[in-house]
Amino acid sequence: MKKSLIALAVAGAFAAPAFADTANVNVGGQLHMSLDYLDADTAAASGNWNVSSNASNLYVKGTEDLGGGMKAVWQVQTYFDAGATGNADASFGGTANGVGSGNTYVGLSGNFGTVLLGKHEAPLKIVSRKVDLFNNQIGDSRSLTAGAANDIRPNNVLAYATPNMNGVEATVAYVTNTAAGAATDASDTAVSMNAFYTNGPLLLGAGYQNRDFGAAALSDETVWRLAAGYTFGDFKVVAFWQDESDVAGAANADRNVWGLGGAYKMGPMTLKAQYYNRDDLGAAVNNGSDLWAVGVDYAMSKRTTAYVAYATTDNDAAANASVFGGGHGDNPATGLGGNPNGFSVGLIHNF
């Protein structure tokens, strides 16, 4: 009797009017937890064991047919801590873990493409995500590529995505103000775009972003990205290149980042490795960094993956790049000249 009452109560909770006549609402997400040994290579933060939540999130999304080939589209995505570990996303006006902290938008879609309003990944960011073999794990390439604002999920986004045209698709976004409030004459704005070509095993991508800080004393920050991937049989190779100009609005503060990676699939197991290099910033010396990552993914099912990974960053004397950046939840700070490293055992479940 108790089980029947509980089942009836649960069914009733999801039979609210908003969902009763809507068959196109989907609920899903991802839980990504890992047990890590993280060594920030500082006197104050020696190696320690941690349990981390890495980009764990929940989303509700749906569509409505408006007729004439047009649909309304929407999504509310929420990133969350699991046991108070990681995932704070308060950058550029974003909400730190709370409802709508992920891609949250409303828009229209049809034969013309898709137009969105809300909070969304900058198109430039998506270029690096396509070829990062350690996405949201230790060794994530954003430890070196993120820069001042290269891998952001800003508020105040107007975006347009083209339909797929024989393997070619593109997205352009305008950020009216990277802060949370209303735009002013001195607002911090950005234009971000990408384009991809996919043909069987081949992936080619390019991205561009210009950020106007809205202050006369600062220059516009410009970033270009190129990405490529090719799969032949059980092998996959990826490559990445990034050029930053006037980083954080500082004139002549330029630098490059490049990376290579490879993966080999053996049944449910995938062996993978990648290397990234970031050179000196502008005229400065000894502030470059190198990142190495190796790991094994094991597909336990279509929705569940277990993995082990090891990563390390070698910083020059004036650099303090992390090896736990990007979507990895726990990220102990690294001091100048530190060489952080970590070992991680993780489990990812998509639902």
NORHU-V442822 format. One record per pair of residues at least 24 apart in sequence whose C-alpha atoms are under 8 Angstrom apart, sorted by the first residue. I is the first residue (numbers start at 1). J is the second residue. Records with the same first field share a line. If there is no record, write none. Layout:
I->J + J
This chain:
24->62 + 63 + 64
25->60 + 61 + 62 + 63
26->60 + 61 + 62
27->58 + 59 + 60 + 61
28->58 + 59 + 60 + 350 + 351
29->56 + 57 + 58 + 59 + 350 + 351
30->55 + 56 + 57 + 58 + 348 + 349 + 350 + 351
31->55 + 56 + 57 + 348 + 349 + 350
32->56 + 346 + 347 + 348 + 349
33->346 + 347 + 348
34->344 + 345 + 346 + 347
35->344 + 345 + 346
36->342 + 343 + 344 + 345
37->342 + 343 + 344
38->332 + 340 + 341 + 342 + 343
39->332 + 340 + 341 + 342
40->322 + 332 + 333 + 334 + 335 + 338 + 339 + 340 + 341
41->334 + 335 + 338 + 339 + 340 + 341
42->334 + 335 + 338
45->332
50->330
51->85
52->82 + 85 + 86 + 328 + 329 + 330
53->81 + 82 + 85 + 86 + 87 + 328 + 329 + 330
54->86 + 87 + 136 + 137 + 327 + 328 + 329 + 330
55->79 + 80 + 87 + 136 + 327 + 328 + 329
56->80 + 81 + 82 + 87
57->102
69->110 + 111
70->108 + 109 + 110 + 111
71->108 + 109 + 110
72->106 + 107 + 108 + 109
73->106 + 107 + 108 + 109
74->104 + 105 + 106 + 107
75->103 + 104 + 105 + 106
76->100 + 102 + 103 + 104 + 105
77->101 + 102 + 103 + 104
78->102 + 103
85->329 + 330
86->328 + 329 + 330 + 331
87->327 + 328 + 329 + 330
88->329
91->152 + 154
92->152 + 153 + 154 + 155 + 178 + 179 + 180
93->154 + 155 + 178 + 179 + 180 + 181
94->153 + 154 + 155 + 180
102->153
103->153
111->163
112->162 + 163
113->160 + 161 + 162 + 163
114->160 + 161 + 162 + 163
115->158 + 159 + 160 + 161
116->157 + 158 + 159 + 160
117->156 + 157 + 158 + 159
118->155 + 156 + 157 + 158
119->153 + 154 + 155 + 156 + 157
120->153 + 154 + 155 + 157
121->151 + 152 + 153 + 154
122->151 + 152 + 153 + 154 + 173 + 192 + 193
123->171 + 172 + 173 + 192 + 193 + 194 + 207
124->150 + 151 + 192 + 193 + 194 + 207 + 208 + 209 + 225
125->150 + 151 + 152
126->194
127->194 + 205 + 206 + 207 + 225 + 226 + 227
128->225 + 227 + 240
130->227
131->227 + 228 + 229 + 238 + 239 + 240
132->261
133->261 + 262 + 263 + 272 + 273 + 274
134->293
135->326 + 327
136->326 + 327 + 328
137->309 + 324 + 326 + 327 + 328
138->293 + 309 + 310 + 311 + 323 + 324 + 325 + 328 + 342 + 343 + 344
139->291 + 292 + 293 + 310 + 311 + 312 + 323 + 324 + 325
140->323 + 324 + 325 + 326 + 327 + 328
141->276 + 291 + 325 + 326
142->325 + 326
143->321 + 322 + 323 + 324 + 325 + 326
144->257 + 276 + 277 + 278 + 289 + 291 + 321 + 322
145->242 + 257 + 278
146->326
147->247
148->247 + 248
149->248
150->209 + 223
154->178
155->179 + 180
156->180
167->196 + 197 + 198 + 199
168->195 + 196 + 197 + 198
169->195 + 196 + 197
170->194 + 195 + 196
171->195
185->214
186->213 + 214 + 215
187->213 + 214
188->212 + 213 + 214
189->213 + 214
201->229 + 230 + 231 + 232
202->228 + 229 + 230 + 231
203->227 + 228 + 229 + 230
204->228 + 229
213->249
218->249 + 250 + 251
219->246 + 249 + 250 + 251
220->246 + 249
221->245 + 246 + 247 + 248 + 249
222->246 + 247
234->264 + 265 + 266
235->262 + 263 + 264 + 265
236->262 + 263 + 264
237->261 + 262 + 263
238->262
252->282
253->281 + 282 + 283
254->281 + 282
255->279 + 280 + 281 + 282
268->298 + 299 + 300
269->296 + 297 + 298 + 299
270->296 + 297 + 298
271->295 + 296 + 297
272->296 + 297
285->318
286->316 + 317 + 318 + 319
287->315 + 316 + 317 + 318 + 319 + 320
288->315 + 316 + 318 + 319
289->313 + 314 + 315 + 316 + 319 + 321
290->314 + 315
291->323
303->348 + 349 + 350 + 351
304->347 + 348 + 349 + 350
305->347 + 348 + 349
306->345 + 346 + 347 + 348
307->344 + 345 + 346 + 347
308->343 + 344 + 345 + 346
309->343 + 344 + 345
310->341 + 342 + 343 + 344
311->341 + 342 + 343
312->339 + 340 + 341 + 342
313->339 + 340 + 341
314->338 + 339 + 340
315->339
